[in-house]
Amino acid sequence: MKTTAFLMFEGRAEEAMNFYTSLFENSEIIKVARYGANQPGKEGTVKQAIFSLNGQEYMCIDSPMSHGFKFTPAISIFVDCNTESEVDALFEKLSDGGQIFMPLGVYPFSKKFGWTNDKFGVSWQINLLEN
């Protein structure tokens, strides 16, 4: 049995995948299937895709219809970083155009942590590992 995080976008799945894979080492877009003519989604958008971020696989789609729900911070992607420079760079890029919930700082549970929504609405918690 395997579990995979599934992200549903409304027309921006490919843009999001490209953005995320550019931020993490050892990341790649593994497979992309697109909607064709006379299919439910807009032709050329992502019907289903699989990408990996540093070896962790994710699946995403472009929803063929608009819906009344979006991403929520109740589910977030938690990233442990080995260095402060990794934390700073990731947080800066992920928060650009998004919404910061907890600015980068020292917290009782971490010597450097930040929580943000990115420009696509996906929630990220960026943490410095204690060595």
N, CA and C of each residue as an Amber inpcrd file, in Angstrom:
protein
   393
   0.8430000  -1.1730000   0.0000000   0.0000000   0.0000000   0.0000000
   0.8890000   1.2370000   0.0000000   0.4590000   2.2320000  -0.7530000
   1.2220000   3.4720000  -0.8620000   0.2580000   4.6450000  -0.7870000
   0.6570000   5.7020000  -0.1110000  -0.1460000   6.9220000  -0.0910000
   0.5860000   8.0150000  -0.8530000  -0.1820000   8.8570000  -1.5260000
   0.3800000   9.9560000  -2.3100000  -0.4720000  11.1970000  -2.0890000
   0.1550000  12.3230000  -1.8080000  -0.5910000  13.5780000  -1.7050000
  -1.1220000  13.9490000  -3.0840000  -2.3740000  14.4070000  -3.1330000
  -3.0730000  14.7150000  -4.3740000  -3.4820000  16.1840000  -4.3430000
  -3.0320000  16.9560000  -5.3220000  -3.3130000  18.3870000  -5.3770000
  -4.2000000  18.6860000  -6.5800000  -5.3450000  19.3160000  -6.3490000
  -6.2740000  19.6410000  -7.4340000  -6.2620000  21.1490000  -7.6810000
  -5.8460000  21.5090000  -8.8780000  -5.7820000  22.9070000  -9.2930000
  -6.9080000  23.1960000 -10.2750000  -7.1130000  24.4510000 -10.5540000
  -8.0760000  24.8740000 -11.5710000  -7.3070000  25.5880000 -12.6820000
  -6.5450000  24.8100000 -13.4640000  -5.8460000  25.3780000 -14.6110000
  -4.3920000  25.7630000 -14.3840000  -3.8480000  25.5350000 -13.1910000
  -2.4700000  25.9500000 -12.9090000  -1.5860000  24.7970000 -12.4450000
  -2.0080000  23.5600000 -12.6720000  -1.2480000  22.3990000 -12.2020000
   0.1540000  22.3630000 -12.8020000   0.2770000  22.5770000 -14.0940000
   1.5910000  22.5110000 -14.7260000   2.5160000  23.6150000 -14.2210000
   1.9720000  24.8110000 -14.0770000   2.7540000  25.9270000 -13.5380000
   3.2430000  25.6100000 -12.1250000   2.3600000  25.0480000 -11.3080000
   2.7250000  24.6980000  -9.9310000   3.8010000  23.6180000  -9.9080000
   3.6270000  22.5560000 -10.7170000   4.6330000  21.4750000 -10.7640000
   6.0020000  22.0160000 -11.1570000   6.0290000  22.8430000 -12.1840000
   7.3020000  23.4190000 -12.6380000   7.9400000  24.2670000 -11.5440000
   7.1280000  25.0480000 -10.8510000   7.6220000  25.8830000  -9.7590000
   8.1890000  25.0220000  -8.6310000   7.4250000  24.0440000  -8.1780000
   7.8680000  23.2100000  -7.0600000   9.1280000  22.4210000  -7.3980000
   9.1810000  21.8250000  -8.5770000  10.3620000  21.0190000  -8.9280000
  11.5970000  21.8950000  -9.1110000  11.4130000  23.1850000  -9.3720000
  12.5700000  24.0850000  -9.4830000  13.1440000  24.4400000  -8.1140000
  12.3870000  24.2460000  -7.0430000  12.8110000  24.6400000  -5.6960000
  13.5690000  23.5600000  -4.9340000  13.3260000  22.3050000  -5.2690000
  13.8790000  21.1980000  -4.5000000  14.8470000  20.3830000  -5.3400000
  15.9980000  20.0270000  -4.7480000  16.9530000  19.1510000  -5.4280000
  16.3130000  17.7810000  -5.6370000  16.8620000  17.0340000  -6.5870000
  16.3930000  15.6690000  -6.8610000  14.8910000  15.6140000  -7.1050000
  14.3710000  16.5780000  -7.8480000  12.9500000  16.6530000  -8.1340000
  12.7160000  16.5850000  -9.6300000  11.5660000  16.0450000 -10.0100000
  11.2810000  15.9110000 -11.4330000   9.7920000  15.7280000 -11.6670000
   9.3800000  16.0650000 -12.8840000   8.0380000  15.7470000 -13.3470000
   8.1460000  14.3740000 -13.9890000   7.4260000  13.4230000 -13.4580000
   7.5570000  12.0270000 -13.8700000   6.6300000  11.6830000 -15.0300000
   5.3940000  12.1570000 -14.9610000   4.4210000  11.7900000 -15.9850000
   3.3420000  12.8660000 -16.0610000   2.9430000  13.2030000 -17.2890000
   1.8520000  14.1580000 -17.4890000   0.9150000  13.6150000 -18.5570000
  -0.3470000  13.4930000 -18.2290000  -1.3920000  13.1690000 -19.2060000
  -2.2620000  14.4160000 -19.3240000  -2.5810000  14.7920000 -20.5410000
  -3.3320000  16.0270000 -20.7950000  -4.7150000  15.7390000 -21.3540000
  -5.6200000  16.6670000 -21.0990000  -6.9370000  16.5750000 -21.7120000
  -6.8050000  16.8500000 -23.2030000  -7.4910000  16.0560000 -23.9860000
  -7.5330000  16.2460000 -25.4230000  -8.8350000  16.9020000 -25.8400000
  -9.0000000  17.0490000 -27.1360000 -10.2370000  17.6100000 -27.6700000
 -11.4060000  16.7100000 -27.2750000 -12.5210000  17.3290000 -27.0170000
 -13.7620000  16.6170000 -26.6810000 -13.6670000  15.8080000 -25.3920000
 -12.7890000  16.2140000 -24.4790000 -12.7320000  15.6050000 -23.1500000
 -13.2400000  16.6250000 -22.1400000 -13.5370000  16.1930000 -20.9110000
 -14.1710000  17.0980000 -19.9380000 -13.3670000  18.3460000 -19.5950000
 -12.0140000  18.2570000 -19.5740000 -11.1930000  19.4030000 -19.2060000
 -10.7910000  20.2210000 -20.4210000 -10.2890000  21.4280000 -20.1650000
  -9.7970000  22.2930000 -21.2360000  -8.6250000  21.6050000 -21.9430000
  -8.6740000  21.5540000 -23.2400000  -7.6500000  20.8600000 -24.0240000
  -6.2500000  21.3690000 -23.6680000  -5.3420000  20.4170000 -23.4140000
  -3.9590000  20.7390000 -23.0910000  -3.6680000  20.8860000 -21.6110000
  -4.7150000  21.0220000 -20.7750000  -4.4660000  21.1280000 -19.3380000
  -4.2010000  19.7370000 -18.7650000  -3.7690000  19.6960000 -17.5250000
  -3.3180000  18.4550000 -16.8940000  -4.5030000  17.5940000 -16.4520000
  -4.6300000  16.4570000 -17.0880000  -5.6380000  15.4660000 -16.7140000
  -5.1780000  14.7140000 -15.4650000  -3.8910000  14.3530000 -15.4520000
  -3.2620000  13.7450000 -14.2790000  -1.7490000  13.8100000 -14.4590000
  -1.0610000  14.1650000 -13.4060000   0.4040000  14.2290000 -13.4570000
   0.9810000  13.7050000 -12.1560000   2.1940000  13.1980000 -12.2580000
   2.9580000  12.7610000 -11.0910000   4.2970000  13.4760000 -11.1300000
   4.6770000  14.0540000 -10.0030000   5.9810000  14.7040000  -9.8760000
   6.5640000  14.3380000  -8.5290000   7.8740000  14.5140000  -8.3930000
   8.5130000  14.2230000  -7.1120000   9.3070000  15.4250000  -6.6470000
   9.3080000  15.6150000  -5.3410000  10.1120000  16.6440000  -4.6880000
  11.0830000  15.9300000  -3.7700000  12.3300000  15.9210000  -4.1620000
  13.3800000  15.2330000  -3.4240000  12.9850000  13.7870000  -3.1130000
  12.4010000  13.1200000  -4.1200000  12.0570000  11.7140000  -3.9940000
  10.6490000  11.4210000  -3.5050000   9.9540000  12.4140000  -2.9320000
   8.5840000  12.2240000  -2.4580000   7.6170000  12.5070000  -3.6040000
   6.7970000  11.5260000  -3.9650000   5.8750000  11.6940000  -5.0900000
   4.5900000  12.4150000  -4.6900000   4.1030000  13.2150000  -5.6370000
   2.8320000  13.9200000  -5.5250000   2.0690000  13.7000000  -6.8190000
   0.7550000  13.7660000  -6.7430000  -0.0890000  13.6690000  -7.9270000
  -0.8790000  14.9700000  -8.0060000  -1.1470000  15.4380000  -9.2360000
  -1.9630000  16.6280000  -9.3770000  -2.7980000  16.5650000 -10.6440000
  -3.8420000  17.3780000 -10.6550000  -4.7120000  17.4990000 -11.8180000
  -5.1520000  18.9540000 -11.9530000  -5.6870000  19.2830000 -13.1260000
  -6.4810000  20.4890000 -13.3110000  -7.9190000  20.0200000 -13.3270000
  -8.7090000  20.4670000 -12.3810000 -10.1020000  20.0620000 -12.3120000
 -10.8160000  20.4950000 -13.5900000 -11.6090000  19.6120000 -14.1810000
 -12.3170000  19.9870000 -15.3930000 -13.4740000  20.9560000 -15.1290000
 -13.7720000  21.2160000 -13.8660000 -14.8440000  22.1500000 -13.5340000
 -14.4250000  23.0160000 -12.3660000 -15.0280000  24.1520000 -12.2660000
 -14.8150000  25.0300000 -11.1220000 -15.6000000  24.4510000  -9.9490000
 -15.0690000  24.5840000  -8.7610000 -15.7370000  24.0440000  -7.5850000
 -15.6950000  25.0510000  -6.4590000 -16.4790000  24.8170000  -5.4450000
 -16.6250000  25.7620000  -4.3440000 -15.6050000  25.6130000  -3.2370000
 -14.5430000  24.8650000  -3.4580000 -13.5320000  24.7050000  -2.4120000
 -12.1420000  24.9300000  -2.9990000 -11.2420000  25.3040000  -2.1480000
  -9.8430000  25.5570000  -2.5130000  -8.9600000  24.8040000  -1.5260000
  -7.6510000  24.9740000  -1.6710000  -6.7320000  24.4150000  -0.6830000
  -6.9670000  25.1050000   0.6570000  -6.6320000  24.4090000   1.7330000
  -6.7840000  24.9620000   3.0780000  -5.5140000  24.6750000   3.8880000
  -5.1550000  25.5750000   4.7980000  -3.9870000  25.3280000   5.6540000
  -4.1660000  24.1670000   6.6240000  -5.3710000  23.6000000   6.6950000
  -5.5740000  22.4450000   7.5770000  -4.6960000  21.2720000   7.1450000
  -4.3180000  21.2340000   5.8820000  -3.3590000  20.2560000   5.3630000
  -2.2050000  21.0630000   4.7740000  -0.9990000  20.7490000   5.1600000
   0.1510000  21.4820000   4.6350000   1.2920000  20.5180000   4.3500000
   2.2210000  20.9880000   3.5490000   3.4290000  20.2090000   3.2660000
   4.5060000  20.7040000   4.2300000   5.0170000  19.7900000   5.0350000
   6.0170000  20.1210000   6.0550000   7.3860000  19.7520000   5.5050000
   8.2990000  20.7280000   5.5020000   9.6280000  20.5140000   4.9420000
  10.6710000  20.7510000   6.0220000  11.4580000  19.7220000   6.3260000
  12.6060000  19.8640000   7.2190000  13.8330000  20.1950000   6.3820000
  14.5070000  21.2810000   6.7160000  15.7060000  21.7150000   6.0020000
  16.9250000  21.5110000   6.8910000  18.0640000  21.2800000   6.2500000
  19.3010000  21.0500000   6.9920000  20.0390000  22.3320000   7.3480000
  19.8130000  23.4130000   6.5830000  20.5440000  24.6560000   6.8210000
  19.6010000  25.8530000   6.8480000  20.0440000  26.9100000   7.5180000
  19.2660000  28.1490000   7.5490000  19.1110000  28.7400000   6.1630000
  20.1350000  28.6220000   5.3280000  20.0310000  29.1780000   3.9730000
  18.9510000  28.4610000   3.1680000  18.7830000  27.1350000   3.3680000
  17.6920000  26.4080000   2.7150000  16.3290000  26.9240000   3.1940000
  16.1990000  27.0920000   4.5010000  14.9510000  27.6010000   5.0750000
  14.6330000  28.9650000   4.4850000  15.6130000  29.8650000   4.5050000
  15.4020000  31.2300000   4.0150000  14.9910000  31.2490000   2.5450000
  15.7080000  30.4960000   1.7080000  15.4340000  30.4960000   0.2680000
  14.0600000  29.9100000  -0.0370000  13.7400000  28.7750000   0.5640000
  12.4380000  28.1490000   0.3220000  11.2960000  29.0360000   0.7920000
  11.4250000  29.5720000   1.9830000  10.3500000  30.3960000   2.5240000
  10.1450000  31.6380000   1.6650000  11.2170000  32.2590000   1.2420000
  11.1100000  33.4590000   0.4030000  10.3850000  33.1430000  -0.9110000
  10.7880000  32.0610000  -1.5660000  10.1920000  31.7180000  -2.8580000
   8.7500000  31.2430000  -2.7080000   8.4740000  30.4510000  -1.6950000
   7.1170000  29.9290000  -1.5130000   6.1400000  30.9970000  -1.0340000
   6.6070000  31.9690000  -0.2930000   5.6960000  33.0040000   0.2120000
   5.4860000  34.1460000  -0.7860000   6.3360000  34.2480000  -1.8100000
   6.1970000  35.3020000  -2.8130000   4.8540000  35.1580000  -3.5390000
   3.9960000  36.1470000  -3.3910000   2.6790000  36.1090000  -4.0120000
   1.6490000  35.3290000  -3.2180000   2.0450000  34.8450000  -2.0420000
   1.1410000  34.0540000  -1.2070000   0.7520000  34.8050000   0.0510000
   0.5020000  34.0510000   1.1080000   0.0770000  34.6210000   2.3870000
   0.8730000  33.9640000   3.5070000   1.5250000  34.7610000   4.3210000
   2.3270000  34.2460000   5.4330000   1.4330000  34.0920000   6.6600000
   1.4280000  32.8840000   7.2280000   0.6830000  32.6130000   8.4560000
   1.5550000  32.8180000   9.6940000   2.7880000  32.3180000   9.6160000
   3.7620000  32.5060000  10.7010000   5.0710000  32.9050000  10.0460000
   5.5300000  34.1400000  10.2870000   6.7790000  34.5750000   9.6580000
   7.9670000  33.7590000  10.1500000   9.0160000  33.7470000   9.3370000
  10.2340000  33.0520000   9.7620000  10.6820000  33.5910000  11.1060000
  10.9690000  32.6980000  12.0130000  11.4130000  33.1420000  13.3120000
  11.7330000  31.9760000  14.2250000  12.0800000  32.3250000  15.4540000
  12.3520000  31.3420000  16.4980000  11.0370000  31.0940000  17.2340000
  10.7070000  29.8290000  17.3900000   9.4850000  29.4390000  18.0920000
   9.8520000  28.4010000  19.1530000   9.0030000  28.1860000  20.1610000
   9.3300000  27.2120000  21.2080000   9.6310000  25.8080000  20.6700000
   9.0960000  25.4630000  19.5120000   9.2730000  24.1330000  18.9360000
  10.3520000  24.0830000  17.8570000  10.9420000  25.2500000  17.5120000
  11.9420000  25.2740000  16.4360000  12.8080000  26.5170000  16.5430000
  14.0990000  26.3550000  16.2230000  14.9690000  27.5350000  16.2410000
  14.8120000  28.3730000  14.9790000  14.1590000  27.8260000  13.9260000
  13.7890000  28.6210000  12.7500000  12.6670000  27.9000000  12.0210000
  11.5410000  28.6110000  11.8770000  10.3380000  28.0310000  11.3000000
   9.5190000  29.1340000  10.6430000   8.8130000  28.7860000   9.5700000
   7.8510000  29.6840000   8.9450000   6.7490000  28.8860000   8.2760000
   5.5550000  29.4710000   8.2060000   4.3990000  28.7990000   7.6110000
   3.7380000  29.7640000   6.6440000   3.5470000  29.3090000   5.4070000
   3.0100000  30.1850000   4.3720000   2.1120000  29.4240000   3.4030000
   1.2170000  30.1370000   2.7850000   0.5080000  29.6500000   1.6070000
   1.2540000  30.1920000   0.3990000   1.4460000  29.3650000  -0.6280000
   2.1090000  29.8720000  -1.8330000   1.0840000  30.5350000  -2.7580000
   1.5410000  31.0040000  -3.9040000   0.6810000  31.7240000  -4.8510000
  -0.4100000  30.8440000  -5.4530000  -0.3080000  29.5250000  -5.2680000
  -1.3300000  28.6000000  -5.7530000  -2.3320000  28.2250000  -4.6580000
  -2.0550000  28.6660000  -3.4200000  -2.9340000  28.3540000  -2.2970000
  -2.5130000  27.1380000  -1.4920000  -1.3920000  26.5060000  -1.8630000
  -0.8990000  25.3350000  -1.1340000  -0.1250000  25.8100000   0.0950000
  -0.3710000  25.1720000   1.2270000   0.2180000  25.5480000   2.5100000
   1.5320000  24.7870000   2.7480000   2.5670000  25.5150000   3.1890000
   3.8990000  24.9460000   3.4250000   4.3840000  25.3790000   4.8130000
   4.9180000  24.4120000   5.5680000   5.6020000  24.6950000   6.8190000
   7.0850000  24.3620000   6.6040000   7.9300000  25.3690000   6.7930000
   9.3620000  25.2180000   6.5270000  10.0830000  25.2760000   7.8730000
  10.8580000  24.2330000   8.1520000  11.4750000  24.0640000   9.4630000
  12.9660000  23.7720000   9.3460000  13.7440000  24.3390000  10.2460000
  15.1710000  24.0280000  10.3500000  15.3340000  22.8580000  11.2960000
  15.9330000  21.7830000  10.7910000  16.2140000  20.6190000  11.6500000
  17.2280000  20.9730000  12.7230000  17.0150000  20.4630000  13.8980000
  18.0060000  20.6250000  14.9740000  19.0610000  19.5660000  14.8020000
  20.3150000  19.9570000  14.7590000  21.4060000  18.9870000  14.5580000
  21.9920000  18.5340000  15.8660000
